[in-house]
Amino acid sequence: MLARKFISNPLFAVFIAALALISWFTYYIYENNQKALAAGNDVSIHGTTINHLETLYATMLEIESGSRGFLITGDSSFIPSEEYVHENIDERVQHLQLLLAKYPEDLIALDKLYTGITKKLVYMNFLIKERQVNNRFPTRFLHQRYGVGLMKDIKTLSLQLLAKAQERLLIGVRTDKYFTQQTYRFSIIASSATLILFLAAIVQLFRYILKNVRKEEALVRSEEKYRKLIDDAAVTMFTANRGGYFTYVSKQATEVTGYDTDELEGQHYSMFLNEEQFSKLRSFYLKQAEKDIPQTKREFQIKCKNGELKWVEQIVKLVWIDGEFRGFQCIVTDIDEQKKAQLSLKAAEEEMIIIQHRFQAILDNTTSLIYVKDVEGRYLMVNKQFEKVFQLDKTEICGKKDNELPAVFKSQRYAETDTFVINREMPAEVEDVVEFQSQKAYYLINKFPLHNQQNELFGICGIATDITDRITYEHEVMEARTKAESAMRTQEIFMANMSHEIRTPMHGIIMNGNLLLHETLTPLQQEYLGAIRESANNLMTIINDLLDFEKIRSGTLALTPKNIDICFLTAKLLIQYQEKAAAKGLSLKYFFDEKIPHHLLADPLRTKQILQILLNNAVKFTNEGHIILLIRVVEEVGTQVKLSFEISDTGIGIPDEKQSDIFNSFTQTNSSNSRSYGGAGLGLAICKHLVGLLKGDISVQSTLGKGSTFKIILPFEKPLLQEPAQQVQLPINEVSLKGKRILVAEDNLINQKAMLHLLKRAEVEVLMANNGLEAIALVQQHHVDCILMDIQMPTLDGYAAAEQIRQLGYKLPIIAVTASAIRGERERCIQAGMNDYLSKPFSESQLFSIIQHYLPPPSEPIIEAGKLKEFTKADKHYMDDIVQIFIAESHDMLYQLKSAADEQNWSEVRFIAHKLKSSLTVVRIPALMELILQLELRATDNPNEHSIQADIAQLQSTFEEVKNMLLRDAQQN
C-alpha cells in the first residue's frame, strides 16, 4: 500500500528522470576523460623524449669541455668517468629506443646519432691518450676539423629528433585540450539539467508538505492556548517525558538558563548538570517514580548557556495519564543570590577560624621578627622570634616605646620610619644592623600601616627578616668579582702583549718569505721557503684561534650583520679550497638550493669563519675521495629563513666515543692527530661558539675510516630593503700604485726592510720614519699620498702622531698597522683620526687592497701570469700556445653565451659559464672569474634577463681588454 502510494507520487517520476539523465552524462564525461588521459600520456612520453635528447646533447658538450680542460691542464679530474658516460649516454639511448619504438624513422636517426656519439668519444679518448703519453697538449691535432664535424653531426641529428618530438608534443597537447574542453562543456550541461530536475522536485515536495501542515495547524492552536496560560503566569515551568527529554518549556526559562525555548525543547535535562550531579538527580527522581512520591523539592546547581553556575530550587510532580506514568512536571525557582550569600557567609566564618589558627602558627614559628605598634609608638604585640633575639619577654616589651627599652632599640632611627608610615599611610623598607652581646646581624625591616574595619589607622606592623647570610655573601661576591675582573684584565693585557710580541717578528718572517717568492730560487730553496711559509701560517692560525677563543670566552666577540648573497660568498670562498683539494687529489663539489634568497642579513666574517674551519678540517683530514658542501633551505616563515650547511668528506672519520668531545677546547680525536695534522684543537670549539652566537645549531655524524658530515643550521633575516648584497672585492693590481709616495712609520728594522722592498716592487716611493715625531716631520716636508702607521713606537706612538697630523690639518689617509690584539684597538685607532686598521701579519693582497681602497687604481683588467708560468714551467712557446687556444675558445664561448641569453636558455647559459670558468683555472684572470661566477649564480634561480645581459656585456668588454693585453704582451716578448 505504502509502495504503491510512493510510486504514484510525482516525486518518483522526477527521481527516475534525474537518475537516467545523470547516468548518461556520467558515461559521456567518462569516455571523454579516457581520451584526454590517453592524449596526456602521449604528451608525457614526448616530453620525456625531449628531456633525454637535450640531456644527451648537453652531456656530450660537458664531456668535450672536460676533455679540453684535461688537454690544456693535464688535470685528470676533468676526464668524465666511465660510469658517468654510461649513465648519461648509453642508458639514455636505451630509454630513447623504447620511447621511439612506434616511430621507425626516428629509430634510424637515433642509431645514426648514437654512432656519431661513439665516434666522438673514441676521438676524444684518442686525444686524451696522446696527451697522457706525451705529457703535452697535442697541438698537431688542434686544427683538424674531424672532431668539429662529428660534433656538428651530433647537433644536427639531435635537433632533428627534437623537432619531431616537439611537433608530436604539440599535437598531444592540442588533443588533450580538446577532450578536456568537451568534458567541461558537458559537465556544465549536466549540472544545469540536474539543477532543473532538483527545482522541480522541490516544488512537488513543497506541495506535499503544505497539505500536512494544514492538518497539524488545528492541533497546534489548542496547545498554544494552554502554553499561553502558563507563560502569562510568570512561572518557570517545563515538562519532560519518562526519559528526561523536555517536551515543553515556558518562556521564563530563558531568564534562568539563558537558552531560548526552541533550544531546550527535545533536549535532555542532563545538559545543565555535570556527571556527578546528573547521577545523583537521576537516582533521586527514579526513586520518586518507583515509590510514587507525588511531589519533591530539591536544590542544586545548573550550568547556564554562558557557562555560569546558578543555584535553583526545583519542585517536581509526577504526570499520570489513564493510570500510566508519562513523565514529570517541574517548577524551577532561581535562588542563586540567596544561596551564594549563605555559602559565602559560611565559608567566610570557616576561613576566619582557619586564618586565625594559621596566623598564630606563623607568628610563633617564623624566623622573622614581627611586631605591632600603636600610633603612639607603643608595642602592642611581638612574636617569639622577637623575644628570642632581644632576650626579653613580651611582658617586658608590650606597652613600652623604643626609648623606654635598652639601647639596642634605636629609638631615634626607628621613630623616623614609624612617623613616615603613619603620616603617609604608606609602607616603608629599611635595612638595619643589630649588635647584641658582641654579635652583629643584618635585618631587612618592612613596615606598613594597619587599618580597622572603618579604614581608620590604628597602628603599624613591622616584619624584620634576617639577611645576614645574604649580606655576607654579597660582600664575598663583590670581593671575588673584583679579583676576577682584575685577573681578566691582567690576562687580556698579557694576551695582547704576547700577541704583539709574536706577531711583530712573524710579520717580518711572512713578508720576507712572500718577497722571496718573486726571486729566482733553486728547487731546494723553494722547498725550504715553502716549509717556512707553511710553518709561519700554521703558527698564525694557532695564534688567531687562541685570540678568537679568548674573545668568545670573555664575551667580547661582536657581530656585524650585513646584506650579503650567501651563495656568492660561499662560492668565492670555495675557489681557494678547490685549489687546496686538487693539490691533494681530492674532488670538491658544492650544491646550492635554488630557493636560497639572494639577499640575507648575516655577519659575513663569522659565517665565512665557520665554513673555513670546517673546510680546513675536511681538506686536512681527507687523503683521498671527495668533499661535498650542500646548502639548502630548511624553513622559511615570513622574513625568517633557516639554512642548512652540510660539509661531508671521505676522511679519517671520528670514533663514536670521541664525537661528544670534539667541540671541547684543545681537543683532538687522537693524540697522534696533533702530530700528524697539526693544530691546537680549538677550531671546532670556536666553530661551536660562533654557531651559538649566531643562534644556530651544529651536529656531526661520522664513521671511523669512512668520513664525517658536519651539519649546521643557521637562522637568517631577509632585509626589508633589497639593497645590493655586499660582494667580495676583486684582486688588486699593485702596478696601479706606481708613482705614489707612501710614508711608513715603523720602529722594527726587519719590518722596515720588508715593507720597503714590497712597496718598491710596486714602484712606490717610500719614506721611512722610526717613530711618530719623524713621521710628523716628513709629512710637513713632503707631499705624502698615504701613511702606514705602526701603533707602538718609541718617543711618540702612532695614536699621538695621528692626532697631531690631523690637528695640523692634513686629510691624507692614515692606516694603522699594528700587531696589537687588545680589545677596542680598531675603535681607538679610528678615534685617534686614522682611516682604517690592518693587523699584522698581513698578506700582500691585504696591504695593496686597503691602500688602493683609499688610493683607487685605474680600471684596467688584471692578469695573474704566475699560475700560467708555474703550469708551463715558464716555457714561452707552450705559454703562447695556451694563450692562443684560450683566446680562440673564449671568443667562441662568449658568442654562444650571448646567443643562449638572447634565447633565454638559462641552462645553456649556466653550462657555457661553467666551461669558461674551467678555462680560467690555468689562465688566471680574477676580473673575468668574478664576472663568470656571478653570472653562473644569477642564471640559477629566478633569472633576471636584464641583469644577466648586463653581466654578459661587461664580460665581453673585459675580455676584449684582457685579449689586447695578452696579445700585446706576446708581441713584446
Buried (B, 14 or more C-beta within 10 A) or exposed (E): EEEEEEEEBBBEBBEEBBEEBBEEBEEBBEBBBEBBEEBBEBBEBBBBBBEBBBEBBBBBBBBBBBBBBBBBBBBEBBBBEEEBBEEBBBEBBEBBBEBBEEBEEBBEBBEBBBEBBBBBBEBBEEBBEBBEEEEEBBEEBEEEEEBEEBBEBBBBBBEBBBEBBBEBBEBBBEBBEBBBEBBEEBBEEBEEBBEEBEEBBEEBBEEEEEEEEEEEEEEEEEEEEEBEEBBEEEEBBBBBEEEBBBBBBBBBBBEBBBBEBEBBBEBEBBBBBEEEBBEEBBEEBEEBBEEEEEEBEBEBBBBBBEEEEBBBBBBBBBBEEEEEEBBBBBBBBBBBEEBEEEEEEEEEEEEEEEEEEEEEEEBEEBEBBBBBBBBEBBBBBBBBBBBEBBEBEBEBBBEEBBEEBEEBBBBEEBBEBBEBBBEEBEEBEBEBEBEEEEEEBBBBBBBBBBEEEEEEBEBBBBBBBBBBEEBEEEEEEEEEEEEEEEEEEEEBEEBBBBBBEBBBBBBBBBBBBBBBEEEEEEEEEBEEBEEBBEEBBEBBBBBBBBBBBBBBBEEEBEEEBBBBBBBBBBBBBBBEBBEBBBEEEBBBEBEBBEEBBBBBBBBBEBBBBBBBBBBBBBBBBBEEBBBBBBBBBEEBEEEEBBBBBBBBBBBBBBBEEBBEEBBEBEBBBEEEBBEEEBBBBBBBBBBBBBBEBBEBBBEBEBEEEEBBBBBBBBBBEBBEEEEEBEBBEEBBBBBBBEEBBBBBBBBBEBBBBBBBBBBEEBEBBBBBBBBBBBBBEBBEEEEBBBBBBBBBBEEBBBBBBBBBBBEEEBEBBBBBBBBBBBBEBBEBBBEBBBBBBBBBBBEBEEBBBBBBBBBEBEEEBBBBBEBBEEBBEEEEEBBBBBBBBBBEBBEEBBEBBBEBBEEEBBEBBBBBBEBBBBBBBBBBBBBBBBBBBBBBBBBBBEBEEEEBEEBBEBBBEBBEEBBEBBEEEBEEE
